[in-house]
Amino acid sequence: MLGDRWGVTDSEVSRAYPCDDFVVAPTLRAWRGVRVNAPATVVWPWVAQVRLAPYSYDWIDNLGRRSPRRLVGLPEPRVGEAFTTAGGRRRGRILSVEPGRQLTGTIMNACLSYVLVPDEHDTTRLLLKVVMRTNRMVALGVSVGDLVMARRQLLTLKQLAERSTE
């Protein structure tokens, strides 16, 4: 499908993600990934902080509110909590969490898993998979739109985590 992959390898696409357990026979499967020049212990608090803001194009999905550029010391995410905040409103729900390893939630009928994979030389692969069950035309539109927004989100989280190590 158009827009279903960005920054991921074939092995990252073929691995299991926690979101796979929540959506049976999805019509949309999209993978995104970025290498972060920081250990997973530094990346995780930024991923967990998506509960506060989308970290994408704030003028689009956060009504112009800037996503925080400093860690605020949130407690670890818990199943059942709001997944994110956008436009000043809490959205979605956390479905699964393994602190330091993965955060999975649902928002707008989609299920997303952020997975951290420690890599060599204190780097981390930050992977995101989105699955959704919908009609094919909606899936195509969501895939392309998510590609733009998720790419910006992952690059922002990468920048913030790398800046934390300086």
Buried (B, 14 or more C-beta within 10 A) or exposed (E): BEBBBBBBEEEBBEBEBBBBBBBEEBBBBBBBBBEBBBBBEBBBBBBBBBBBBBBBBBEBBBEEBEBEEEBEEEEEBEEEBBBBBBBEEEBBBBBBBEEBBBBBBBBEEBBBBBBBBBBEEBBBBBBBBBBBBBEEEEBBBBBBEBBBBBBBBBBBBBBBBBEBEE
